[in-house]
């Protein structure tokens, strides 16, 4: 009976496509709507031989796999494989996942719905504060369970601040938890919003350090106000600390870079479906005489890389730290008729000099990661001294 089920599915697909267009096998499909829910009709060529091969493989799996799988489960798996195989960001969202994602405000920073605390007796990081009805509980996580790795980074030698940074990221994004050395990773969605006000600190050497955790709608205004508040002092430079900044809003990164530039391209995007775009700096002389440094690490991504590349390639900032993550994509949500959606890459970011950010990252002018034995305060003091000595 099961065999008749998948066979009939295959016959309907193959015959249906050939009847629609015997010569070229052209199937009419609904193109993905934008957020205004307007549907555009398009035509996509469907390769008949590939469809027939898929039906053959589908039947073999349906009849011979060790555990029985429903048609719905197999089709869902096939769809997920089709989309996730495109790149490391594109994915199929179930109706529940899509509903959850659209509730988030783009540019918000978030963490998981529990905390990790170090048990000095066990010498392990343990899950704490997890509520029974939380999303992570539904994945099988419990209070008191130890966590070995977060995003493939072992926790044993990290401090509390470093562990919290690993758990934080763009709201709606996932973080991978590995409970034991050989355990299968569990993906947890970041849903708990984290405070993201810019932290300002004026050091003794008269360098203003601005810790920007994510680029949000008011980030450029906040940076401007904080610099203006400290300009009455003998301000020598500003250091923008973008370590562990996952990105946020492209528009906010562009506006923030524009504070320190008076001409030229900030970033450009290239896309097959969306068209190419270019963002230019507006003429301004407000902070043109202010020395600027940027501090990045391997978790500085997306909009943070756009900001960094713009100031670096225009010679307006001395970049220090580590090579950035290398996420240079623009994604779009494509709602589907069943309430699900595709989250898919539609554009790539390019630096002012035309370099692709995706998979490449931004190299600092001076590689200088935080030494394991050095305290954060001492590290920032040393970095700011190097910024003051830089020749820009």
C-alpha positions as CSV (number, residue, x, y, z in Angstrom):
1,X,0.0,0.0,0.0
2,X,2.9,2.3,0.8
3,X,4.5,1.6,-2.5
4,X,1.3,2.5,-4.3
5,X,1.2,5.8,-2.4
6,X,4.7,7.0,-3.5
7,X,4.4,5.6,-7.0
8,X,1.2,7.5,-7.6
9,X,2.8,10.7,-6.3
10,X,5.6,10.2,-8.8
11,X,3.3,9.5,-11.7
12,X,1.2,12.6,-11.0
13,X,4.3,14.8,-10.8
14,X,5.9,13.4,-13.9
15,X,2.7,13.3,-16.0
16,X,1.5,16.6,-14.7
17,X,4.7,18.4,-15.7
18,X,4.8,16.8,-19.1
19,X,1.2,17.6,-19.8
20,X,1.7,21.3,-18.8
21,X,4.4,21.7,-21.4
22,X,5.4,18.7,-23.4
23,X,8.4,20.3,-25.0
24,X,10.2,22.2,-22.2
25,X,8.5,21.0,-19.0
26,X,7.6,24.5,-17.8
27,X,5.6,24.5,-14.6
28,X,3.8,27.6,-13.4
29,X,4.7,28.6,-9.9
30,X,3.9,31.4,-7.5
31,X,7.0,33.6,-6.9
32,X,7.8,34.4,-3.4
33,X,5.9,37.4,-2.0
34,X,7.5,40.3,-0.2
35,X,6.2,41.5,3.1
36,X,3.4,43.4,1.4
37,X,2.0,39.9,0.6
38,X,1.7,40.7,-3.1
39,X,2.0,37.6,-5.2
40,X,3.8,37.7,-8.6
41,X,3.3,34.9,-11.0
42,X,6.4,33.5,-12.6
43,X,7.5,30.5,-14.7
44,X,10.3,28.1,-13.7
45,X,11.8,25.5,-15.9
46,X,11.6,22.1,-14.3
47,X,14.2,19.5,-15.4
48,X,12.1,16.3,-16.0
49,X,15.0,13.9,-15.7
50,X,16.0,15.3,-12.3
51,X,12.4,15.0,-11.1
52,X,12.2,11.4,-12.2
53,X,15.5,10.7,-10.4
54,X,14.1,12.3,-7.2
55,X,10.9,10.1,-7.5
56,X,13.1,7.0,-7.9
57,X,15.2,7.9,-4.8
58,X,12.0,8.8,-2.9
59,X,10.6,5.4,-3.6
60,X,13.7,3.6,-2.5
61,X,13.8,5.5,0.8
62,X,10.1,5.0,1.4
63,X,10.3,1.2,0.9
64,X,13.7,0.3,2.2
65,X,14.8,2.7,5.0
66,X,15.1,0.9,8.3
67,X,12.4,3.1,10.0
68,X,9.1,4.0,8.4
69,X,8.7,7.6,7.4
70,X,5.5,9.4,6.4
71,X,5.2,11.2,3.1
72,X,5.0,14.5,4.9
73,X,8.2,13.9,6.9
74,X,10.1,12.9,3.7
75,X,9.0,15.9,1.7
76,X,9.8,18.3,4.6
77,X,13.2,16.7,4.8
78,X,13.7,17.1,1.0
79,X,12.7,20.8,1.1
80,X,15.0,21.5,4.1
81,X,17.9,19.9,2.2
82,X,17.2,21.9,-0.9
83,X,17.3,25.2,0.9
84,X,20.0,24.5,3.6
85,X,22.3,23.2,0.9
86,X,22.5,26.6,-0.8
87,X,24.6,28.3,1.9
88,X,25.1,28.3,5.7
89,X,22.3,30.9,6.3
90,X,19.4,29.9,4.0
91,X,16.8,27.7,5.7
92,X,13.2,26.4,5.5
93,X,11.1,27.7,8.4
94,X,8.1,25.7,9.7
95,X,4.9,27.7,10.3
96,X,5.8,27.8,14.0
97,X,9.4,28.9,13.4
98,X,8.2,31.6,10.9
99,X,5.6,32.9,13.3
100,X,8.2,33.2,16.0
101,X,10.7,34.9,13.7
102,X,8.4,37.7,12.4
103,X,7.8,38.7,16.0
104,X,11.4,39.7,16.5
105,X,12.6,43.2,15.7
106,X,15.5,43.1,13.2
107,X,18.7,44.4,14.8
108,X,17.8,43.2,18.4
109,X,20.4,41.3,20.3
110,X,19.3,38.2,22.2
111,X,20.5,35.2,24.3
112,X,19.1,31.8,25.1
113,X,16.3,31.2,27.6
114,X,18.7,29.9,30.3
115,X,22.0,30.8,31.9
116,X,25.3,28.9,32.2
117,X,27.0,28.9,35.6
118,X,30.4,27.4,36.4
119,X,30.5,24.7,39.1
120,X,33.9,24.9,40.7
121,X,33.5,21.5,42.3
122,X,32.7,19.7,39.1
123,X,34.8,22.0,36.9
124,X,31.9,22.2,34.5
125,X,29.4,24.8,33.1
126,X,25.9,23.9,34.1
127,X,22.5,25.0,32.8
128,X,20.5,27.1,35.3
129,X,17.3,29.1,35.3
130,X,15.6,27.0,32.6
131,X,11.8,27.0,33.0
132,X,9.8,23.8,32.4
133,X,7.7,25.3,29.6
134,X,10.5,27.0,27.7
135,X,11.6,26.3,24.1
136,X,14.9,24.8,25.3
137,X,13.1,22.5,27.7
138,X,11.2,21.1,24.8
139,X,14.5,20.2,23.2
140,X,15.3,18.0,26.2
141,X,17.6,20.4,28.1
142,X,17.3,20.5,31.9
143,X,18.7,22.4,34.8
144,X,22.0,20.9,36.1
145,X,23.0,19.4,32.7
146,X,26.6,20.3,31.8
147,X,27.6,21.9,28.5
148,X,30.9,21.0,26.9
149,X,30.9,23.3,23.8
150,X,29.0,26.4,22.5
151,X,29.3,27.0,18.8
152,X,32.1,24.4,18.6
153,X,34.2,26.3,21.3
154,X,35.1,24.4,24.4
155,X,34.0,26.3,27.6
156,X,36.4,24.8,30.1
157,X,39.0,27.7,29.9
158,X,36.5,30.5,29.4
159,X,35.4,33.1,31.9
160,X,31.8,34.1,32.6
161,X,31.8,37.1,30.3
162,X,33.2,35.0,27.4
163,X,30.6,32.3,27.8
164,X,27.8,34.9,27.8
165,X,29.2,36.4,24.6
166,X,29.0,33.0,22.9
167,X,25.4,32.6,23.9
168,X,24.5,36.1,22.6
169,X,23.7,36.9,19.0
170,X,21.1,38.3,16.6
171,X,17.6,37.6,17.8
172,X,16.1,34.6,16.1
173,X,19.5,33.1,15.3
174,X,20.6,29.7,16.5
175,X,23.4,28.7,18.8
176,X,24.9,25.2,18.8
177,X,25.3,23.4,22.2
178,X,27.3,20.2,22.6
179,X,26.7,18.6,26.0
180,X,29.5,16.0,25.8
181,X,32.7,15.6,23.8
182,X,31.1,13.1,21.3
183,X,27.5,14.2,21.6
184,X,25.4,15.5,18.7
185,X,25.0,19.3,18.8
186,X,21.6,20.8,19.7
187,X,20.5,24.0,18.1
188,X,18.9,26.5,20.4
189,X,17.2,29.7,19.2
190,X,18.1,33.0,20.8
191,X,14.8,34.5,22.0
192,X,15.6,36.5,25.2
193,X,16.3,40.1,24.3
194,X,19.5,41.5,25.8
195,X,20.2,45.1,26.8
196,X,22.2,46.8,23.9
197,X,22.9,50.3,25.0
198,X,26.4,51.5,23.9
199,X,28.9,51.4,26.7
200,X,31.2,54.4,26.8
201,X,34.5,54.6,28.7
202,X,37.0,57.5,28.6
203,X,40.4,56.1,29.4
204,X,43.3,58.1,31.0
205,X,45.0,58.5,27.6
206,X,41.9,60.5,26.5
207,X,40.6,57.8,24.1
208,X,36.9,57.2,24.2
209,X,36.0,53.5,24.0
210,X,32.5,52.8,22.6
211,X,31.4,49.2,23.0
212,X,28.7,48.7,20.2
213,X,27.1,45.3,20.7
214,X,24.7,45.5,17.7
215,X,23.7,48.0,15.0
216,X,20.2,49.2,15.7
217,X,18.0,52.1,14.5
218,X,19.5,54.7,16.9
219,X,23.1,53.5,16.9
220,X,24.5,56.3,14.8
221,X,22.7,58.9,16.9
222,X,24.0,57.3,20.1
223,X,27.6,57.3,18.8
224,X,27.3,60.9,17.7
225,X,25.9,62.0,21.1
226,X,28.5,60.2,23.1
227,X,31.4,61.7,21.1
228,X,29.9,65.2,21.4
229,X,29.5,64.7,25.2
230,X,33.2,64.0,25.5
231,X,34.6,66.5,23.0
232,X,34.7,69.2,25.7
233,X,37.5,67.2,27.2
234,X,40.8,66.8,25.4
235,X,39.6,63.9,23.3
236,X,42.4,62.4,21.2
237,X,40.7,59.4,19.6
238,X,37.7,57.1,19.7
239,X,37.9,53.3,19.6
240,X,34.8,51.5,18.3
241,X,34.8,48.1,20.0
242,X,32.9,45.7,17.7
243,X,34.0,42.4,19.2
244,X,31.2,39.8,19.2
245,X,28.9,42.2,17.4
246,X,26.7,39.9,15.1
247,X,25.6,42.8,12.9
248,X,22.1,44.1,13.0
249,X,20.6,46.7,10.6
250,X,22.6,47.5,7.4
251,X,21.0,51.0,7.4
252,X,22.4,51.6,11.0
253,X,25.9,50.5,10.0
254,X,25.8,52.8,6.9
255,X,24.6,55.8,9.0
256,X,27.3,55.1,11.6
257,X,30.1,54.9,9.0
258,X,28.8,58.1,7.4
259,X,29.6,60.0,10.7
260,X,33.3,59.6,9.9
261,X,33.3,59.8,6.1
262,X,32.5,62.8,3.9
263,X,32.5,61.1,0.5
264,X,32.8,57.8,-1.3
265,X,31.1,54.4,-1.3
266,X,30.3,52.9,2.1
267,X,29.0,49.5,0.8
268,X,27.4,48.0,-2.2
269,X,25.1,45.0,-2.7
270,X,24.8,42.7,-5.8
271,X,21.8,40.5,-6.4
272,X,20.2,38.6,-9.3
273,X,16.7,39.3,-8.2
274,X,16.9,42.5,-6.1
275,X,19.2,44.5,-8.4
276,X,22.5,46.1,-7.4
277,X,22.6,48.9,-4.9
278,X,25.3,51.4,-3.7
279,X,25.4,53.4,-0.5
280,X,27.3,56.7,-0.6
281,X,28.7,58.8,2.2
282,X,27.2,62.3,2.5
283,X,29.5,65.4,2.8
284,X,30.3,66.2,6.4
285,X,33.2,67.6,8.3
286,X,32.0,67.1,11.9
287,X,34.4,64.3,13.0
288,X,36.9,64.4,10.1
289,X,39.8,65.4,12.4
290,X,39.0,62.8,15.0
291,X,41.3,59.7,15.1
292,X,39.3,56.5,14.9
293,X,40.2,52.9,15.8
294,X,38.1,49.8,15.4
295,X,38.5,46.6,17.4
296,X,37.1,43.3,15.9
297,X,37.3,39.6,16.5
298,X,36.2,36.4,14.8
299,X,32.6,36.9,15.9
300,X,32.3,40.4,14.4
301,X,29.9,39.9,11.5
302,X,27.6,41.3,8.9
303,X,26.8,45.0,9.5
304,X,29.8,45.2,11.8
305,X,32.0,44.1,8.9
306,X,30.3,46.6,6.6
307,X,31.2,49.4,9.0
308,X,34.7,48.2,9.6
309,X,35.5,47.7,5.9
310,X,34.2,51.2,4.9
311,X,36.3,53.0,7.4
312,X,39.4,50.8,6.8
313,X,39.4,51.1,3.0
314,X,38.8,54.9,3.1
315,X,41.8,55.2,5.5
316,X,39.6,56.6,8.3
317,X,40.2,54.0,10.9
318,X,43.0,51.8,12.2
319,X,41.6,48.3,12.6
320,X,42.9,45.9,15.3
321,X,42.1,42.5,16.7
322,X,41.4,39.4,14.7
323,X,40.0,38.7,11.2
324,X,36.2,39.1,11.3
325,X,33.6,36.3,10.8
326,X,32.9,36.8,7.1
327,X,29.1,37.1,6.9
328,X,28.3,39.3,4.0
329,X,24.8,38.4,2.9
330,X,21.3,40.0,2.7
331,X,18.5,37.7,3.4
332,X,14.8,37.8,2.6
333,X,11.8,36.0,4.0
334,X,9.5,34.3,1.4
335,X,6.2,33.3,3.0
336,X,4.5,30.1,1.7
337,X,0.9,29.2,1.4
338,X,1.0,26.7,4.2
339,X,2.2,29.3,6.8
340,X,5.8,28.2,6.4
341,X,8.5,30.3,4.8
342,X,11.9,30.3,3.2
343,X,14.7,32.5,4.7
344,X,17.0,32.8,1.7
345,X,20.1,34.8,0.7
346,X,19.3,37.3,-2.1
347,X,22.3,39.6,-2.1
348,X,26.0,39.8,-1.2
349,X,27.8,42.8,0.5
350,X,30.9,44.3,-1.2
351,X,33.4,46.7,0.4
352,X,34.2,50.1,-1.1
353,X,37.1,48.5,-3.0
354,X,34.8,45.8,-4.4
355,X,35.8,42.9,-2.1
356,X,33.2,40.3,-1.2
357,X,32.8,40.0,2.6
358,X,31.0,36.6,2.6
359,X,33.5,33.9,3.4
360,X,36.4,36.3,3.5
361,X,36.0,38.5,6.5
362,X,37.9,41.7,7.2
363,X,41.6,41.6,8.0
364,X,42.7,44.1,10.6
365,X,45.5,46.5,9.9
366,X,47.2,45.1,13.0
367,X,46.5,41.5,14.3
368,X,46.3,41.7,18.0
369,X,43.9,39.3,19.8
370,X,43.3,39.4,23.5
371,X,46.2,37.5,25.1
372,X,44.9,34.7,27.5
373,X,46.9,36.1,30.4
374,X,45.9,39.7,29.9
375,X,43.0,41.4,31.7
376,X,40.4,43.3,29.6
377,X,41.2,46.7,31.0
378,X,44.9,46.3,30.3
379,X,44.1,45.0,26.8
380,X,41.9,48.0,26.0
381,X,44.6,50.4,27.3
382,X,47.2,48.8,25.1
383,X,44.9,48.8,22.0
384,X,44.1,52.5,22.4
385,X,47.8,53.3,22.7
386,X,48.5,51.5,19.4
387,X,45.6,53.5,17.8
388,X,47.2,56.8,19.0
389,X,50.5,55.7,17.5
390,X,49.0,54.5,14.2
391,X,49.8,56.6,11.0
392,X,46.5,57.3,9.3
